[in-house]
Amino acid sequence: MIKGFKEFILRGNVIDLAVAVVIGAAFTGIVNAIVAGLINPLIALVFQADSLNSLVWKVPTLTGGTTIFSWGLIVGAIINFVAVAVVVYFVFVYPMNRLKERQEARRGIGEPDEPSLPTEQELLIQIRDLLEKQSPTPRA
C-alpha cells in the first residue's frame, strides 16, 4: 500500500498538478484585482451592483412563515463569473495565444516535421521478419 502511494506521489503529473494549483491560487489575486478595480466600476456606471443583493423572492410557507429566495445573489455571482472569464480571456489567454502564433511564425512552423513513427502493426511485422531471419530452421 505504501509503495503504491509513493509511486502515486512521485509521478510527474501529480507534481505538475500541485504546481498548477498553487500558481492558480496566486493568479486568482491578480484576476480578482482587475475585476474589482476595473470591471466592477465599469458595471457600476450602468447600474448599482449592490442593489442585486436586495432582489429576493418571498414565498409563504405552510406553517405561516416566509422563505426568502435571494435570486439577486445568483445574478450577481453570474455577472461576476462572466466578468472574471472576460478578464482571463482578453487580458491573458488571447494575448498569450497571439504571442505563441507570432513566435511560431518566426520559427517557420510551416517546415515539415520529423518523419512519423511507424505504426504498431509495422513494428510487429519488422519484429516477425527479424525473428524469421534469426531462426535456424524455416517455419511452415
C-alpha positions in Angstrom: 0.0 0.0 0.0 2.8 2.4 0.9 4.7 1.6 -2.3 1.6 2.4 -4.4 1.2 5.7 -2.6 4.9 6.5 -3.1 4.6 5.8 -6.8 1.4 8.0 -7.0 3.1 10.9 -5.3 6.3 10.7 -7.2 4.5 10.5 -10.6 5.3 13.6 -12.6 1.8 14.7 -13.4 0.9 14.9 -9.7 3.7 17.4 -9.1 2.7 19.4 -12.2 -0.9 19.5 -10.9 0.2 20.7 -7.5 2.3 23.5 -9.1 -0.7 24.4 -11.3 -3.0 24.7 -8.2 -0.5 26.9 -6.4 0.1 29.2 -9.4 -3.7 29.3 -10.0 -4.3 30.4 -6.4 -1.8 33.2 -6.8 -3.2 34.1 -10.2 -6.7 34.4 -8.6 -5.5 37.5 -6.8 -4.5 39.2 -10.0 -7.7 38.4 -11.8 -9.8 39.5 -8.8 -7.9 42.8 -8.6 -8.6 43.5 -12.2 -12.3 42.7 -11.8 -12.7 44.7 -8.6 -10.6 47.7 -9.8 -11.7 47.9 -13.5 -14.7 45.7 -14.4 -16.9 46.4 -11.4 -16.6 50.2 -11.7 -17.5 49.9 -15.3 -20.6 47.9 -14.4 -21.4 50.5 -11.7 -21.6 53.1 -14.4 -24.6 51.3 -15.8 -26.4 50.1 -12.7 -25.6 49.8 -9.0 -24.4 46.2 -8.4 -25.2 46.3 -4.6 -28.9 46.6 -5.5 -28.7 43.0 -6.7 -28.5 41.7 -3.1 -31.9 43.1 -2.3 -33.6 41.2 -5.1 -35.4 38.5 -3.3 -38.5 36.3 -3.8 -40.6 35.8 -0.6 -42.7 32.7 -0.6 -45.1 31.9 2.2 -44.6 28.5 3.9 -47.3 26.1 5.1 -46.5 27.0 8.7 -47.3 30.6 8.2 -43.7 31.9 7.9 -41.9 33.0 4.7 -39.0 31.6 2.9 -36.7 34.0 1.1 -35.0 33.1 -2.2 -32.2 35.5 -2.9 -32.1 35.3 -6.7 -30.2 38.6 -6.8 -27.2 36.9 -5.3 -27.3 34.3 -8.1 -27.5 37.0 -10.8 -24.6 38.9 -9.1 -22.5 35.7 -9.0 -23.2 35.0 -12.7 -22.2 38.6 -13.6 -19.0 38.2 -11.5 -18.2 34.9 -13.2 -18.7 36.4 -16.7 -16.5 39.4 -15.7 -13.7 37.1 -14.5 -14.0 35.0 -17.6 -13.8 38.1 -19.8 -10.7 39.3 -18.0 -9.0 36.0 -18.1 -9.6 35.6 -21.8 -8.9 39.1 -23.1 -6.1 40.1 -20.8 -4.3 36.7 -20.5 -5.4 34.0 -22.9 -5.8 36.0 -26.1 -2.5 37.9 -25.9 -0.6 34.7 -25.0 -2.1 32.9 -28.0 -1.2 35.8 -30.3 2.4 35.7 -28.9 2.7 32.0 -29.5 1.4 32.4 -33.1 4.0 35.1 -33.7 6.8 33.0 -32.3 5.8 30.0 -34.3 5.6 32.2 -37.5 9.2 33.4 -36.8 10.5 29.9 -36.3 8.9 28.8 -39.5 6.5 26.2 -38.3 5.4 25.5 -41.9 8.6 23.4 -42.3 8.0 19.6 -42.5 8.0 17.9 -39.1 10.1 14.9 -38.2 9.1 11.7 -40.0 6.3 10.0 -38.3 7.0 6.9 -36.2 6.0 3.5 -37.6 2.6 2.1 -36.5 2.3 -0.8 -34.1 1.5 -3.2 -36.9 4.5 -2.1 -38.9 6.7 -2.7 -35.8 5.2 -6.1 -35.3 5.9 -7.1 -39.0 9.5 -5.9 -38.6 10.0 -8.0 -35.4 8.5 -11.0 -37.1 10.8 -10.6 -40.1 13.8 -10.2 -37.9 12.9 -13.3 -35.9 12.5 -15.3 -39.1 15.9 -14.2 -40.3 17.5 -15.3 -37.0 15.7 -18.6 -36.8 17.9 -21.6 -37.8 15.0 -23.6 -39.3 12.3 -22.1 -41.5 8.8 -22.3 -40.2 5.9 -23.7 -42.2 
